[in-house]
Structure formats: C-alpha cells, structure tokens
C-alpha cells in the first residue's frame, strides 16, 4: 500500500516537472517581445484609464496606437500636449487638436412639463425605456444625472433647474457623458465657441411653446440676424455652424425664448 502511494506521488511529481519544462520551453520559444514604444506611449498618457478612447484602458490604447489602429490624438483627456508627445514617440506629425467641451443641448429641466409622474429607478436610461420618459418634450433631459455618474472627472453636476451643468475647467472632452445620455442631447463642441442652442426638440414651434418656455420654436430670428450666416434651421430646430460662428452674440440677443445662450468657456 505504501509503495503504491509513493509510486503515485512520484508519478505526479514527474508529470509536474515534465509539464513545467514544457511550459518553460513554450514560453521561451513563442515569446514575443513587446514594442518598446508601447511603454513610452503609456507613460505619456494621463493614466485615467477612463476608456473614453474606445479601448479598455491606457495600456490597451498604447498598444492600439503603436499598431496603427487608433490615431495619436485619440486620448481626449490628454489633449494637445499628449497628442504631440505620442506623435513624437511614433515619429509622425502631430495633428492640431481643437479643444472641445461637453455641451448639454437642453434648457428645459423643471421648466418643461411632465406627461406623467415617474416613480421608477432614478436613472435616465431606465426612465427612457418607459415611453421615452416622463417629460412632455420627448427630446429633453430627464434629469436623473446618468451623465453626472458617468463623468470620472467631477466635471458635471445637476443644477437646481434640473439640467446638468458642465464645469469648463474640469471637462476633458472624454465623451463619457455623451455616451451615457439616452436622449443624446450632450455634444462635444469647440471650446472657443460661446453661444449654443440649448434645445434638441424637433417638434413644431406651437407644441414646443406649450410644453417648454425655453425651447426653440424655429422662428428664424437667429438666422436673419447672424452677421456671419452661422445660424440655420433644420427640422424645426436652430443650429449653429461653429465653423462660421464668430461669437457675435446676435443669435442670443434676438432669440425670443432664450434657447440660445452664452455659456462659460
């Protein structure tokens, strides 16, 4: 009996050693050296691991950049400085990165009427599953702050009016709030542009006026008064062409519902 146990133990030890040698050989035989630029790129990144670049984290982003699967300026939180460092490591020319900031294209909040009383989970994503949400404006902010929870930089807070407010000093334009909003009313806009249409409704003006006092009614006054032809009407909604906008302020001055406002930048 004892001999049998010893034999079995010896066999297991032998097998363990054999497998160990096989694994060691395979590891050495098939080892792939990591490109040294991956380490350098990762060291140049801010290290937030926010996944805003579309990768699982900073190391994955560094690998993707070196493999040519994502651009050198793909790290939004890093901005221009990081893009230049990464481009230098890769030996390519750095593209000019235009700074952007998250803009909430809704001003309704508590001013917008409700269609019904919502008593479910305090989540925009969950509320939107119930007939698009409780707001009379089907395009408006639902006010539960999914964007606030998604932001890893403490750059968004819920205002007293029920609308998220973006802190321009903290916003990194990572886009996490954009992805978190089920109504798709948050956009990344050029940081140099101060005037924005804070409405996303495509409903006709008469209905907008009946449910929200600060909604765009597509009156066209901004289009008529903009000295740079930067304003336009699309699908019952005013839009600003940021490439033409010179921050002239005429759009905000003439908007009767004040749905166009100047935001701090």
N, C-alpha and C positions, 0 to 999 in steps of 0.2 A: 504493500500500500504506500509506504513511504517512498519507495523507489519510483512508483508511478507518479506521485505528486512532484518529486524532484525532476523527473523526466519532463513532465508537463510544464513545470516552471522554467526549465532550461529551454524548452521549445519556444515558449513565449518570449523569453529574453532574446533568444536567437532571432526570432521573427522581428522583434522590436529593433534590434541592431541592423538587421537587413533593410527594413523599411527606412530606418534613419539614414543609412548610406545612400539608398535610392533617392530619397528626398534631397539630401545634400548635393548629390550629383546633378539631379534635375534642376535644382535652384541655381547651381553654378553654370550648368550647360545652357539653360534657357534664360539666364538673367539678362535683362535689357537695361542698359544704362539710361538714367533719366537725363533729359536735356538740361544742362546747367542753367539755361535761360529761364526755365520754369521757376527755379528758386529765386532768381533775381526779380522776375516779374511779380511774384507773390510778395516779396519784401517791399516792392514799390507800392503795393495796394494799401488802402486804409485799414484793411483787416476786419471789416464789419461782418463779413460772411452773411450778408443780407439776401443774397441770391437774386438781387434785382437785375443782374446781368443775364439771367436765364440759366445760369449754372448753379450747381449745388452749393458752391462756396468759393472762396478766394483761390484755393489751390486748383479747383476744377476750372475756374476762369483762366488762371495762368496757363494751365495745360492747353486749353482751347485756343488761347491767344497764340501760343508758340506753334500749335498745329495749324494755325491759319483758319480756324473755324469760327472765330469771333474777332472783331476789329480791336485795335489797340485802344480806342476811345470808348470801349464798351462798359467801363466802370463809371456809372453816372455819379456816385458819391465822391469819387476821386477827382472828377472834373478835369480841367485843362492841365493842371500840374502833373497828375498821374498819367494822363494820356501821353504827355510829352516824354515822361520817364520810360514808359512802356515802349513807345515808338523808338526811343534811343536804344533800348536793350535789343530790340528786334532789328535795328538797323534800317528802319523805314522812316518816311517823312511823316511827321505828326500833323493830323488834320486839325483845323481850327474848330474848337468845341464851343458852341454857343451856350452860355449858361441858361438854364431853364428853371422854372419853379412850378410847383403844383398849384393849379387854379381851380377852385370849386365853382362850376358854372351853374349856380343856383343861388337865389337870394330869398327864396320863399320861407322855408322853415316854419316857425309857428304862425307866420302871416298867411301861409297857404291853408285853405280849408281842408278838412278831413272828409273822406267819403263814409268812413265808419270808424268805430273805436277798435283799435287793435290791442289785444291783450295777450299776445303770444310772446315768444322769446324776443328779448330786446336785441335784435340783430337785423340789420338792413337786408342781409341775404335771406334770412328766414321770412321777414315781413314781405319781401318782394315776391315770394312764392305764393302768397295769398292774393290773387287777382292783381298782381303788380304793386301791391302796397296800399296803405290806407289813405294816402294823400289824394286829393281831388285832381291834382296835376300828376298825371301818370309818368311824367318825365322828371319830377322833382326829387330832392333829397328826402330820405325817410327819417333821418335824424338820430339813428341809433349808434353812430360812430364806429362802424366797421373800419373806416379809413384811419381813425384815431388808433384803434387797436393794432392795425397793420403797420403803422409807422414805427420804425425802430429808432428814430432819431428825435422823438418827442417834438416833432415839428407841427403837429396838428392838435387842436383842441376843439371841443364843442363850444360854440358861442351861446350866449343867453338867448339868441334868436333861433336856436335850433339848427344852425348851419355851421359846418366845420370851418375853422379859421386856421390859415396857414401862416406859420412864422417864417418869414423870408430869410432870417438869419440862420435858421436851423435846417431848412429844407435842402436836401441834397439832390433832388430831382431823380430819386431812385425808381419811382414809379410804383412802389408797393401799394400806395393809396389808390392809384388809378386802377390797379388790378383788383383791389378789394371792393370797389364800389359797384354794386349790382346794377345801378341805374346809369353807369358810365357818364357821370357828369363831372368827373375830375380829369383835367387835362394838364399836360406839361406845356407851359407857354414860355416864350422868351422873357428872360428876367428884365430886359431893358424896356419892355412894353408895360405901361402902367394902366392902360384903360382896357376893360374887359366886359363882355356881355355876360352878366350873371344870370343867365336863364338858358334852359335847354329845351323848352317846350316848342313843339311843332304844331300845337293846336292853333286854331284861328283866334284872332285877337279878341273877339267878343267873349269867347269861352275863357280865355286866359284872364281877362279883366274880371270875370265873375268869380274866379276862384283864388286869384293871387294878385294883390295890389302892386307887386313889384316885378311882374312878369312882362316879357317882351310882347307887344301887341302888333308888331310888324307895321308900324305906322310909316316908316321910311324917313323920318326926320333926320336920323343919323346919316343916312345915305346922302340926303340932299345937302347937309351942312358940313360934311367932312371935306376939308380943303385938299386932302390928298387922295380922295377916292378910295379910302381904305375900308369903308363900310359897305356891306351888301346885304340883300335879303335872300335867304334860301329856306324854302319850306316853312314859311311864316315865322322865320326867326332871323334876327340881325346877326351878322357875322363880321368879324374884323380880320382883314388881311394884314397880318403882322409884318409882312414884307414891305407893305406900303405905309403902315402906321408910323406917324412921327410924333405921337403923344400930343396932338394939337388940342385935345380936350373938348372939341366942339360936339362930339357924339354924346358925351356925358352931360354937357350943358343943355342940350336940346331934347334929351330923352324924357318924355312926359311921365313915365313910370319909374324912372331912375333905375332901370335894369342894367344900364351901362354905368360902371363906377370906376373910379381910380383906386387902385389897390397899392399898398406899400410894397416897395421892391428894394 
